[in-house]
Amino acid sequence: MRVGRAYGSEQLVNWATKIGPLEINVSKAFQNSQYPQVMTLSNVMVDGKPQGLADAGQEWHTDMSYNRISGRATILHAHQVPFKDGRALGDTAFRNMYAAYEALPQALKEKLDPLEAVHDFENLWTHMRARPGSLRKPFTDAQRKEKPPVAHPVVLRHPWTGRKSLYVNRGLTTKIIGLSEHDSRSTLDFLFDHQEQVDFEYRHEWRVGDTLMWDNCASIHLATGGYSAEQPRVMIRTQILGDEVRYRQTNGALGGRVVAAH
């Protein structure tokens, strides 16, 4: 929806909690002091100190696939949007994972349907830290304990719709369980390239006051960047947790458990 004006963390939380319980991000950074379920995503610096997480989402991923139970949705609200030559910068790009699954060859669908994959928050964190200029601190033992690697179906039966969705992503998925290292890597590389095709795209051009909610069980997304430190971007975000009962009803014994690191 487009409301044309920015609102605050209290309003965001009050709205989001009508849908479900909210995540408190494991980074424990840039959270609202009164509403820790809300994180600020921003490139703004004040007196040399960052006012938000500047590099959030800059690799294809699915929010909260690192949770034991797949995350339901994310809500992102725009306070400031950078512009150049009359066009907004910093789009968010999405890919439809229903469509990505349905476009796979039938033989590959049959191979993938019973398989599980490992999702690891530390993998994405490490990739982001390696980027030039990153301000992220090393992943801590406490964070690793709070968010250990977890298993999910490669093909998720959506907990609310029952439709099949391709549930892997480049940022967080590290291995397909039960395949050799070579077969796992080659299969994941194929699936990543496949799911990131522009054929499956929705791309959102932001305006101040936009509020965007997306389905984390049926999409991957990417923050496209493309703006400088002199072009301020300020967003607030909250994330709606998954539902274990629905997850089990649709996916049975597949996934939803902690696994050893791979």
N, C-alpha and C positions, 0 to 999 in steps of 0.2 A: 504494500500500500504506500501511497505518497501523501504525507500529512503536511509537508511544506515547512515544518518547524521541528527543531530538536526538542526532545524531552529527556528526563533524567532517569537515574538508576531505579528509583522507587517505582516510577510508572512502568518501567520495563519489567521489573521483577513481579509487580502486581499482575501484569498481563500474562507473563510467561507461566507463572505458577498455576494459572487456571488450566493449563494444558498438562503439567506434570512437575515432579520435583526437579530441582536444578543442580547442575554440577558446580563444584568449587574447584577451579582449575589447579592441577598439581603444581604448576609453576609457582603459585603463591605470590605472584608479582602483579603490580598494577591493578589490584583489586580495589573496588570501592570500600572504604573503611566501614560503612554501615551495611552495605550489601555485597558481601564477598563473592556472591554468585555472578557479579558483574565485573568484567575486565575491560580496561581501556586499551584499544589498539591505536597507536599513534606514532608519528615520526617527530612530534614536537619535543624540543629540548628547552628547558628553563634553567638558566645558570649552569649549563653543562650537564644537567640531569634529564634523562628521558622521562617523559610523562605518560608513556604507554609502550606496549610491545610493538616495535617498529617492523618486525619481519614476520608477523603472524601469517601463516597460510601460504607462504611463497614456494610451495611445492605441492603437486597434486596429492590430495589426501581426503579422508573422511573423518570428520570430527568425532572423537570418542570411540573410534573403532578399537582404541587401546583399552577401553573398559571391558570388563568381563562380560557385561551385557551391552549389546550394541546401543549406542546413543540414538535418541529419537530425532531431535531437531536442534538447530541453532538459530538464534535470532540476532541479527546485526542491525544497528541503528546508527545513522550518519549524523554527526554533529558538525564536522567540517569536511569539505570535499575539495581537493585541489583541481584547478582548472588551468588550461593553456589554450589560447586562441579560441576561446568560447566552448571548448569541449572538456568535459570532466575526465580526469585521470584516475587511475587506480581501480579499474573495473574488477569485478569478481566474476570469474568464468566457472561454469558448471558443466558437468557431463551426466547424462541420464543413464543410470546403471540398469534399469529395466531394459532399455533399448540396447545397451551394450551386450547384455546377456542374450537377448533374443536374436541378435545378429551373429552369434557364434555358430560355427558348424555343428550339426546335430551330434556327431561323434564326439566332439570336444565337450559339449554339454553333458553327455552321458558320462564322460570321464571325470568331469569336475563335480558333478552333483553330490557324490558321497564324500568329497574331500574337505579337509579343514586346513586353514592357514594360520600362521603366527602373526600377530600384530603387536608391535613393540614401540611404545612412546619414545623410548630412548633413541631409537633409530632416527626418527624425525628430528628430535632435539639435536643430535650429533651432526646431522646434515646441515641444519640451520647454523650451528655454531661455527662450522667450517667455512661459511661464506665470508667474504671480505667485509670488515667493518662490524661484524656481529658483536652485540653487547651481552649475549647470553652467557651465563656462568656455566661451569661444568655441571652435568647432571649429577645429582647427589645420591648418596646411599638411601636417604630418606625418601626421595622421589622414586627411586627404583623399587623400594619396598612398597610404596603406595600404589605404583603402577607397574607391576611386573608384566612380562609378556603373557598374552592370552591367546586362546584359539577361538576361531570363528569359522562357520561354513564358508567355503569359497563361493558357493551359491547360497545366498541368504534367502530364506523364505520370509518375506516381509512380515513382521509381527502384527501389523495392522491391516494389511491388504491380502496377505498370503501369496502375492506374486513373487516370482523368482527374480533376484537382483544379483548382479556380479559384485561380490563384496571383497575386493582386494583393492589396494591403492599403493602407489609408488612410495609415498612418504612413510608408511607404517607397516606394510606387509613385508615380512622378511623371508618366509619359507612356507612351502606347502608340505604339510605333514604326510609322511608315508612315501614320498618320492625321494629319489636320490638327489644329492646336492645339484648335480648337473641338470636333471630333469626339472627339479623345482625352479632353478634359476631360469632355464630357458622358457618354461611355461609362464612364469611370472612376467618375464620380459615381454613375451608375446601379449599377455593380457593387459599389461600396462600400456603398451603401444596401441592396442586395440581400443581400450576404453577411453583413451585421451583423444580420439579422432574428433574433428570438428563436426562430424555428422551428428554427434550426440549433444551438441552444445546449446546452452543458454548462457548469454553474457549480460551481466547487469551493469549499466552505466549509472553511477550514483548521483543523487542530488541530496542536499541538506534536508533532513527530515524523513528520508526514506527509511522504512523498516522492512527488512527482508528476512523471511523465515524459510528454511529449507529442510528437506527430509534427508537425514543422514543415513537412513537404511536403503536409499535408492539413488544416491548421487555421490560424486566426488567433486571437489572444487579447488580453485587456485586463486590466490590474490595476485593480480597481474603486475602490480607495481607501476613503474614508469613515471614517477614523480620524484622531485628532489627534496632535500631538507628545507629549502626555501618555499616549498609548496605544502602547507600544513594539511594533514589528514587526521581526523579524530573520529573514531568510532567507539561505541560501547557494545558489548556482546554478552549474551547469556546463552546457556546450553541446557537443553531438556534431556534428562536421563531416560534410558530405556526401561522396559517393563519385563521383568524376568518371567512372569507367568505367560505373557503373550509370546515371548521368545521361545519358551519351551513348547508351547502349544503348536507353534508353526515349524520349529526346527528339531524337535525331539531331543535326542542325546547329542546332536552335533554341536560342538562349540560351547561357548559360555563358561570356560574354565581357565584357570591359570596353568601355564606350562613352563617348562624349563627354558632358559634362554637359548637361542640358536644363533 
